[in-house]
Amino acid sequence: MQQIKAYLDQIATISQSDWDFFTSKLLRRVIPKKSVFLKLNEIENHISFIESGVVRLYIPKENSEKEITFGFSFKDQFISAYDSFLTRQPSAYELEALTETTLLSITYDDLQAVYKTTEIGNLIGRLAAERLFLIKSKREQHLLNLTAEERYLKLFKERPELIKIIPLKYISSYIGVTAQALSRIRRRL
C-alpha cells in the first residue's frame, strides 16, 4: 500500500479518512508469471496499480505468432483494459502477467463509491485515466513518427531492463516489425 500512497502523495494531500476508505476497497492480487488475467471478450472490472511485475496488453490470434502486442505496464503504473472498464463492454484484448505480478485492484462499483464518498476519489480516477491515455497516445505517436529502429532504441532507453524480461517476439510485435526484422535491427546496433 505504501507504493500507491507514495505515488498519490506526489500529486495531492489525501486525508486519513479518504485514504482509509480508498484502501478498504483495494484488493491485493498476485498473478502468476505467464497468466492471462483478463481474457478476450471479458468485461474489465478492475483498475489496478502494479506493485511489482510486468503486464502485456495484446490482441490474441489463433496463431500465437500473429498476436499483436500493443502495450506494456510496469511497477508503479496503473493497468486496465480501460475502454472495457468504462463502457462495461467486452474487451477486445487481453492482459497477461509476463512476470509474477502483484496488483492493488479496485472494482468498477467500488471506484464509483470512492468517487461519491471521498474528496480525493475523482483525482485518483482522473490520474489513472490520464496515465492510461498517455500510454495509448505515446504508442500512436511513436508508430506514426518513428522508424522501427527508433522505436526499439526509445523503448530500451526508457526501460533498459526489458531485454531481460520481455521475449523478443513481444518486443517485435510492439514496435510493429517481424521477429526477423527485429533481429536485423539488433545486429545493426
KOLZA-963152 format. One record per residue (C-alpha): residue in three letters; x, y, z; residue number from 0. Coordinates in pm, 1 decimal, m for minus. Each point is the difference from the previous one (the first is absolute). Layout:
REM KOLZA-963152
<rec r="ALA" X="X" Y="Y" Z="Z" k="NUM"/>
...
***
This chain:
REM KOLZA-963152
<rec r="MET" X="0.0" Y="0.0" Z="0.0" k="0"/>
<rec r="GLN" X="293.0" Y="231.8" Z="58.7" k="1"/>
<rec r="GLN" X="86.8" Y="11.6" Z="m370.8" k="2"/>
<rec r="ILE" X="m342.1" Y="121.7" Z="m109.1" k="3"/>
<rec r="LYS" X="m6.8" Y="243.0" Z="294.1" k="4"/>
<rec r="ALA" X="339.8" Y="141.5" Z="m103.0" k="5"/>
<rec r="TYR" X="m119.7" Y="26.3" Z="m361.2" k="6"/>
<rec r="LEU" X="m317.6" Y="186.8" Z="96.3" k="7"/>
<rec r="ASP" X="176.2" Y="217.8" Z="261.0" k="8"/>
<rec r="GLN" X="210.8" Y="146.0" Z="m282.3" k="9"/>
<rec r="ILE" X="m316.2" Y="150.2" Z="m146.4" k="10"/>
<rec r="ALA" X="m224.3" Y="90.6" Z="290.8" k="11"/>
<rec r="THR" X="m46.6" Y="m14.1" Z="373.4" k="12"/>
<rec r="ILE" X="m241.7" Y="m274.7" Z="97.4" k="13"/>
<rec r="SER" X="m190.7" Y="21.5" Z="326.7" k="14"/>
<rec r="GLN" X="26.3" Y="m301.9" Z="228.2" k="15"/>
<rec r="SER" X="m372.2" Y="m72.9" Z="m31.9" k="16"/>
<rec r="ASP" X="15.8" Y="8.5" Z="m382.6" k="17"/>
<rec r="TRP" X="310.1" Y="m219.9" Z="6.5" k="18"/>
<rec r="ASP" X="m162.5" Y="m248.7" Z="236.8" k="19"/>
<rec r="PHE" X="m314.3" Y="m21.3" Z="m213.3" k="20"/>
<rec r="PHE" X="196.4" Y="m34.7" Z="m325.3" k="21"/>
<rec r="THR" X="233.4" Y="m268.7" Z="134.2" k="22"/>
<rec r="SER" X="m294.5" Y="m193.4" Z="145.7" k="23"/>
<rec r="LYS" X="m113.1" Y="m48.6" Z="m360.6" k="24"/>
<rec r="LEU" X="337.6" Y="m122.7" Z="m131.5" k="25"/>
<rec r="LEU" X="63.5" Y="m368.6" Z="m53.0" k="26"/>
<rec r="ARG" X="355.6" Y="m132.4" Z="m25.9" k="27"/>
<rec r="ARG" X="25.5" Y="m259.0" Z="m278.8" k="28"/>
<rec r="VAL" X="308.3" Y="m205.1" Z="m84.2" k="29"/>
<rec r="ILE" X="m4.2" Y="m112.5" Z="m363.3" k="30"/>
<rec r="PRO" X="232.0" Y="m289.1" Z="m88.1" k="31"/>
<rec r="LYS" X="256.0" Y="43.6" Z="m277.8" k="32"/>
<rec r="LYS" X="m143.6" Y="m53.0" Z="m352.1" k="33"/>
<rec r="SER" X="m360.5" Y="13.5" Z="125.2" k="34"/>
<rec r="VAL" X="m272.7" Y="177.6" Z="m194.5" k="35"/>
<rec r="PHE" X="m209.9" Y="183.6" Z="256.6" k="36"/>
<rec r="LEU" X="m240.5" Y="167.7" Z="m241.8" k="37"/>
<rec r="LYS" X="m107.3" Y="m209.8" Z="m296.5" k="38"/>
<rec r="LEU" X="m139.3" Y="108.2" Z="m334.5" k="39"/>
<rec r="ASN" X="m371.5" Y="85.9" Z="20.6" k="40"/>
<rec r="GLU" X="m3.1" Y="26.3" Z="378.2" k="41"/>
<rec r="ILE" X="m115.7" Y="326.1" Z="153.2" k="42"/>
<rec r="GLU" X="281.0" Y="174.4" Z="188.6" k="43"/>
<rec r="ASN" X="m112.6" Y="53.0" Z="355.9" k="44"/>
<rec r="HIS" X="322.7" Y="140.0" Z="149.7" k="45"/>
<rec r="ILE" X="241.8" Y="285.1" Z="m12.7" k="46"/>
<rec r="SER" X="321.2" Y="m118.3" Z="157.6" k="47"/>
<rec r="PHE" X="322.6" Y="151.5" Z="125.8" k="48"/>
<rec r="ILE" X="304.0" Y="m218.4" Z="m63.3" k="49"/>
<rec r="GLU" X="201.9" Y="m48.5" Z="318.5" k="50"/>
<rec r="SER" X="242.9" Y="m231.7" Z="m178.9" k="51"/>
<rec r="GLY" X="23.2" Y="m175.6" Z="m334.3" k="52"/>
<rec r="VAL" X="m57.5" Y="58.4" Z="m370.4" k="53"/>
<rec r="VAL" X="m331.1" Y="m21.4" Z="m187.4" k="54"/>
<rec r="ARG" X="m47.9" Y="m39.1" Z="m375.4" k="55"/>
<rec r="LEU" X="m306.8" Y="127.5" Z="m187.1" k="56"/>
<rec r="TYR" X="m62.2" Y="m194.3" Z="m319.9" k="57"/>
<rec r="ILE" X="m250.7" Y="m110.7" Z="m261.6" k="58"/>
<rec r="PRO" X="m1.1" Y="m379.6" Z="m13.7" k="59"/>
<rec r="LYS" X="m9.7" Y="m188.3" Z="m329.4" k="60"/>
<rec r="GLU" X="m61.5" Y="m365.6" Z="m81.7" k="61"/>
<rec r="ASN" X="363.6" Y="m22.8" Z="m100.7" k="62"/>
<rec r="SER" X="187.2" Y="129.4" Z="305.3" k="63"/>
<rec r="GLU" X="282.6" Y="121.4" Z="m227.3" k="64"/>
<rec r="LYS" X="m245.2" Y="257.4" Z="m141.0" k="65"/>
<rec r="GLU" X="m101.9" Y="149.2" Z="336.0" k="66"/>
<rec r="ILE" X="23.8" Y="377.8" Z="11.7" k="67"/>
<rec r="THR" X="169.6" Y="143.0" Z="309.3" k="68"/>
<rec r="PHE" X="m93.0" Y="364.6" Z="36.7" k="69"/>
<rec r="GLY" X="101.9" Y="86.7" Z="351.5" k="70"/>
<rec r="PHE" X="196.7" Y="m79.5" Z="313.0" k="71"/>
<rec r="SER" X="m55.7" Y="127.4" Z="353.4" k="72"/>
<rec r="PHE" X="247.6" Y="m11.7" Z="285.6" k="73"/>
<rec r="LYS" X="44.9" Y="50.8" Z="373.0" k="74"/>
<rec r="ASP" X="m159.8" Y="320.8" Z="132.2" k="75"/>
<rec r="GLN" X="m233.8" Y="32.8" Z="m298.4" k="76"/>
<rec r="PHE" X="m371.7" Y="m51.7" Z="m44.4" k="77"/>
<rec r="ILE" X="m130.2" Y="m280.5" Z="m220.8" k="78"/>
<rec r="SER" X="m346.2" Y="m74.3" Z="m137.4" k="79"/>
<rec r="ALA" X="m183.9" Y="m81.2" Z="m320.3" k="80"/>
<rec r="TYR" X="m132.1" Y="346.6" Z="61.6" k="81"/>
<rec r="ASP" X="m236.2" Y="24.0" Z="m295.8" k="82"/>
<rec r="SER" X="m179.2" Y="m314.2" Z="119.9" k="83"/>
<rec r="PHE" X="8.0" Y="126.5" Z="358.9" k="84"/>
<rec r="LEU" X="m170.4" Y="328.1" Z="m95.3" k="85"/>
<rec r="THR" X="m255.6" Y="m133.9" Z="m248.1" k="86"/>
<rec r="ARG" X="m71.8" Y="m327.6" Z="186.4" k="87"/>
<rec r="GLN" X="37.7" Y="m171.7" Z="m340.4" k="88"/>
<rec r="PRO" X="212.8" Y="m309.5" Z="m78.3" k="89"/>
<rec r="SER" X="372.4" Y="60.3" Z="m43.5" k="90"/>
<rec r="ALA" X="153.6" Y="m28.2" Z="m347.7" k="91"/>
<rec r="TYR" X="335.7" Y="m99.5" Z="150.3" k="92"/>
<rec r="GLU" X="162.1" Y="m186.9" Z="286.0" k="93"/>
<rec r="LEU" X="222.9" Y="83.4" Z="296.7" k="94"/>
<rec r="GLU" X="282.5" Y="m239.4" Z="85.1" k="95"/>
<rec r="ALA" X="248.2" Y="1.7" Z="286.9" k="96"/>
<rec r="LEU" X="343.4" Y="m54.7" Z="m157.9" k="97"/>
<rec r="THR" X="155.8" Y="m37.8" Z="344.1" k="98"/>
<rec r="GLU" X="m162.3" Y="m76.9" Z="331.7" k="99"/>
<rec r="THR" X="m196.8" Y="318.9" Z="50.1" k="100"/>
<rec r="THR" X="m152.7" Y="151.6" Z="311.1" k="101"/>
<rec r="LEU" X="m293.6" Y="231.6" Z="m56.9" k="102"/>
<rec r="LEU" X="m207.6" Y="223.9" Z="223.3" k="103"/>
<rec r="SER" X="m339.1" Y="m9.8" Z="m170.8" k="104"/>
<rec r="ILE" X="m324.6" Y="185.9" Z="42.9" k="105"/>
<rec r="THR" X="m325.1" Y="m110.7" Z="m162.1" k="106"/>
<rec r="TYR" X="m220.8" Y="221.2" Z="m213.5" k="107"/>
<rec r="ASP" X="m270.5" Y="16.0" Z="268.5" k="108"/>
<rec r="ASP" X="247.9" Y="71.1" Z="278.4" k="109"/>
<rec r="LEU" X="161.6" Y="277.7" Z="m204.4" k="110"/>
<rec r="GLN" X="m342.6" Y="158.3" Z="m47.7" k="111"/>
<rec r="ALA" X="m43.1" Y="m10.2" Z="378.7" k="112"/>
<rec r="VAL" X="342.4" Y="163.8" Z="46.0" k="113"/>
<rec r="TYR" X="m103.4" Y="274.3" Z="m245.1" k="114"/>
<rec r="LYS" X="m320.1" Y="66.2" Z="195.0" k="115"/>
<rec r="THR" X="135.7" Y="m31.2" Z="353.8" k="116"/>
<rec r="THR" X="342.8" Y="164.1" Z="m1.3" k="117"/>
<rec r="GLU" X="145.1" Y="336.5" Z="m91.3" k="118"/>
<rec r="ILE" X="299.6" Y="m164.8" Z="m167.9" k="119"/>
<rec r="GLY" X="m192.3" Y="m262.3" Z="m199.9" k="120"/>
<rec r="ASN" X="m38.2" Y="196.7" Z="m319.4" k="121"/>
<rec r="LEU" X="368.7" Y="88.6" Z="5.6" k="122"/>
<rec r="ILE" X="97.3" Y="m366.2" Z="31.8" k="123"/>
<rec r="GLY" X="m229.3" Y="m92.7" Z="m288.7" k="124"/>
<rec r="ARG" X="126.9" Y="284.3" Z="m213.4" k="125"/>
<rec r="LEU" X="363.9" Y="m93.3" Z="64.1" k="126"/>
<rec r="ALA" X="m61.5" Y="m361.2" Z="m98.9" k="127"/>
<rec r="ALA" X="m185.2" Y="111.6" Z="m314.2" k="128"/>
<rec r="GLU" X="272.6" Y="247.9" Z="m94.9" k="129"/>
<rec r="ARG" X="272.9" Y="m261.7" Z="44.2" k="130"/>
<rec r="LEU" X="m183.9" Y="m250.7" Z="m218.7" k="131"/>
<rec r="PHE" X="m70.7" Y="267.1" Z="m264.1" k="132"/>
<rec r="LEU" X="364.8" Y="110.2" Z="m10.8" k="133"/>
<rec r="ILE" X="117.5" Y="m357.1" Z="m64.5" k="134"/>
<rec r="LYS" X="m240.2" Y="m25.3" Z="m293.8" k="135"/>
<rec r="SER" X="86.4" Y="342.4" Z="m139.0" k="136"/>
<rec r="LYS" X="375.9" Y="m55.4" Z="27.0" k="137"/>
<rec r="ARG" X="m26.1" Y="m334.5" Z="m178.6" k="138"/>
<rec r="GLU" X="m200.8" Y="151.4" Z="m286.7" k="139"/>
<rec r="GLN" X="244.4" Y="288.2" Z="m38.9" k="140"/>
<rec r="HIS" X="298.1" Y="m236.4" Z="m4.7" k="141"/>
<rec r="LEU" X="m163.0" Y="m218.7" Z="m265.9" k="142"/>
<rec r="LEU" X="m74.1" Y="304.7" Z="m214.9" k="143"/>
<rec r="ASN" X="321.5" Y="196.7" Z="47.2" k="144"/>
<rec r="LEU" X="287.0" Y="m240.5" Z="67.8" k="145"/>
<rec r="THR" X="166.0" Y="m273.5" Z="m200.3" k="146"/>
<rec r="ALA" X="m0.2" Y="m352.1" Z="142.1" k="147"/>
<rec r="GLU" X="362.7" Y="44.7" Z="98.5" k="148"/>
<rec r="GLU" X="m77.1" Y="327.5" Z="179.7" k="149"/>
<rec r="ARG" X="m294.5" Y="m164.2" Z="180.8" k="150"/>
<rec r="TYR" X="228.1" Y="m283.8" Z="112.8" k="151"/>
<rec r="LEU" X="268.9" Y="239.0" Z="125.9" k="152"/>
<rec r="LYS" X="m253.2" Y="220.7" Z="178.2" k="153"/>
<rec r="LEU" X="m160.5" Y="m299.2" Z="169.7" k="154"/>
<rec r="PHE" X="330.5" Y="m116.4" Z="143.9" k="155"/>
<rec r="LYS" X="117.9" Y="346.1" Z="89.7" k="156"/>
<rec r="GLU" X="m316.4" Y="44.5" Z="208.5" k="157"/>
<rec r="ARG" X="m6.0" Y="m357.5" Z="135.3" k="158"/>
<rec r="PRO" X="345.2" Y="m166.3" Z="m30.9" k="159"/>
<rec r="GLU" X="m105.9" Y="m294.0" Z="216.9" k="160"/>
<rec r="LEU" X="m247.9" Y="m114.3" Z="m265.7" k="161"/>
<rec r="ILE" X="252.2" Y="m202.6" Z="m195.9" k="162"/>
<rec r="LYS" X="30.9" Y="m237.6" Z="297.2" k="163"/>
<rec r="ILE" X="m372.9" Y="m24.6" Z="72.9" k="164"/>
<rec r="ILE" X="m195.4" Y="18.5" Z="m325.5" k="165"/>
<rec r="PRO" X="33.8" Y="m260.2" Z="m275.9" k="166"/>
<rec r="LEU" X="122.4" Y="146.7" Z="m329.5" k="167"/>
<rec r="LYS" X="m313.0" Y="m118.8" Z="m183.1" k="168"/>
<rec r="TYR" X="m207.8" Y="234.9" Z="217.6" k="169"/>
<rec r="ILE" X="244.1" Y="286.4" Z="m50.3" k="170"/>
<rec r="SER" X="m4.1" Y="m45.1" Z="m378.9" k="171"/>
<rec r="SER" X="m380.5" Y="2.2" Z="0.3" k="172"/>
<rec r="TYR" X="m3.8" Y="307.8" Z="223.8" k="173"/>
<rec r="ILE" X="228.6" Y="201.6" Z="m226.9" k="174"/>
<rec r="GLY" X="m190.8" Y="m122.4" Z="m306.8" k="175"/>
<rec r="VAL" X="253.9" Y="m223.9" Z="m174.7" k="176"/>
<rec r="THR" X="53.1" Y="m370.0" Z="m56.8" k="177"/>
<rec r="ALA" X="235.8" Y="m196.2" Z="221.3" k="178"/>
<rec r="GLN" X="241.0" Y="m20.6" Z="m296.6" k="179"/>
<rec r="ALA" X="m2.7" Y="377.1" Z="m48.0" k="180"/>
<rec r="LEU" X="67.8" Y="46.4" Z="371.4" k="181"/>
<rec r="SER" X="297.6" Y="m237.1" Z="m27.5" k="182"/>
<rec r="ARG" X="139.4" Y="214.6" Z="m283.8" k="183"/>
<rec r="ILE" X="m49.9" Y="317.3" Z="206.0" k="184"/>
<rec r="ARG" X="177.2" Y="m155.5" Z="297.6" k="185"/>
<rec r="ARG" X="293.4" Y="m112.8" Z="m219.2" k="186"/>
<rec r="ARG" X="38.3" Y="351.5" Z="m140.2" k="187"/>
<rec r="LEU" X="9.7" Y="147.3" Z="349.4" k="188"/>
***
